[in-house]
Amino acid sequence: MSVPAHGREGAIVAPRPTLSVVDAVALIVGIVIGAGIFRAPSAVATHVSSPGVFLLLWGLGGLVSLVGALCYAELATTYPHAGGDYHYLGRAFGPGLAFLFGWARMTVIQTGSIASLAYVFGDYMASVVPLGPKASALYAALAVLGLTLINVWGIQPGKWVQNLLTAAKLGGLLAIAWAGFVLFGRAPDAPADAPPSAGSWGLALVFVLYTYGGWNEAAYISAELRDVRRSMVRALVGGVGLITAVYVFTNMAYLWGLGLTGIRASEVMAADLLRRGLGPPGAVLVSLLIAVAALGGVNGTVLTGARTNYALGRDFPAFALLGRWHARAETPVAALWVQGAIALFLVLFGAWTRRGFETMVTYTAPVFWFFFFLTGVALFVLRYREPDVPRPFRVPLYPVTPLVFCIVCLYMLYASLAYAGRGALAGSAVLLAGIPVWVLARRRDGAARGS
């Protein structure tokens, strides 16, 4: 699909490899560790029968994510491209499906994720510094606008903000876990004494994998990663491994400090854990930590999301505005602005529904898992159709590994449709609206070539 180009005076107007493995790991960790680890454990605990199963599912979530990361490592090292999944789907299934994916990333998946994470930031900041009934939406809008501006400024400011936010959230999470083990002692309602409850592993796994979501965003910086053929594998495996360790350790601390019954009864485990030992100031500290975690997720999603819009603009003249790469900033500036504008619109939509975070999660989930599944299928198609293309990394145990990944994606698609309700319909409707847009874009491009 699209190829690099040069400006009138020879200035490079395509992505250059300027990011290191550390930058990529920081990006993956920054995107994945958002609000989920502060909300999902309660939902997981409700659907399991024992502390052992509770911890096993968090480890299993890491294993499933690793399976997917290995599939993406083969695709990203074989076809390094700023479009990521957009590029793989285009090579495997043609420009029509690639366009629909680019459309979905621009209008549903990335912009919805940005808005949902911005709402988490807004909800917790509003609890620390209240600014009135619309405080959450106001904070969310400021987060989207401010981080879009930083990334428009350049890739270097964007990556340094990401690295700092990731370091802050990792330090905060480890501090909470350490405090849970060392300072506060075992809760009276200890894990061993928690009564079991009948539950569903499948539904619990839905919440676990939601918390692990986002590691695949590394594919969108494959064209900007130094020595991508070796660095991408290290970044994906290292990032998922680090996230798994942090999640398991944090949940062990929740179990130690609150017990399984306490986790089930709490929607803010980290705040309850610190409140046990520090009182109200502990809850404020946790609110600030969650705000930082959400802000890191917003920045990482802003940084990677605009790369797909850029690839779409490079391939379709009707969207040529999005395909401009700013030589000095080394970012797709127009694509960032368009993405920011749509995310701000979704923030307003969330404010109108009065359930900003929940609305955005249900809006994005089915579309996300649908294209995740198709990307897994693309690996099979490209292995068959392009057997002679050099593959610096081959997914181990082929075809079992990508087959497991596709089955998990199908199950998550089913689960998200079953539980998303009206939000799923809205996201699906916006996705389908991309079909007439695709037809019009094709006609316009054909007419331009004919003239």
Protein Blocks (a to p, Z undefined) as FASTA:
>chain_A
ZZddddfkopacbdcdfbdfklmmmmmmmmmmmmkmmmmmmmmmmmpcbfklmmmmmmmm
mmmmmmmmmmmmmmmmmmgcfklmmmmmmmmnojklmmmmmmmmmmmmmmmmmmmmmmmm
mmmmmmmmcgbjklmmmmmmmmmmmmmmmmmnomklmmmmmmmmmmmmmmmmmmmmmmmm
mmnopafkafklpccddddfklmmmmmmmmmgojlmmmmmmmmcghkllmmmmmmmmmmm
mmmmmmmmmmmmmmmmnojmlmmmpcblmlmmmmmmnommlmmmmmmmmmmmmmmmmmmm
mmmmmmmmmmmmmmmmklmmmmpccfklopafklmmmmmmmmmmmmmmmmmnopmmlmmm
mmmmmmmmmmmmmmmmmmmmmmmmmmmbccfbacehiaklmmmmmmmmmmmmmmmmmmnm
mmmmmmmmmmmmmmmmmmmmmmmmmmmmmZZ
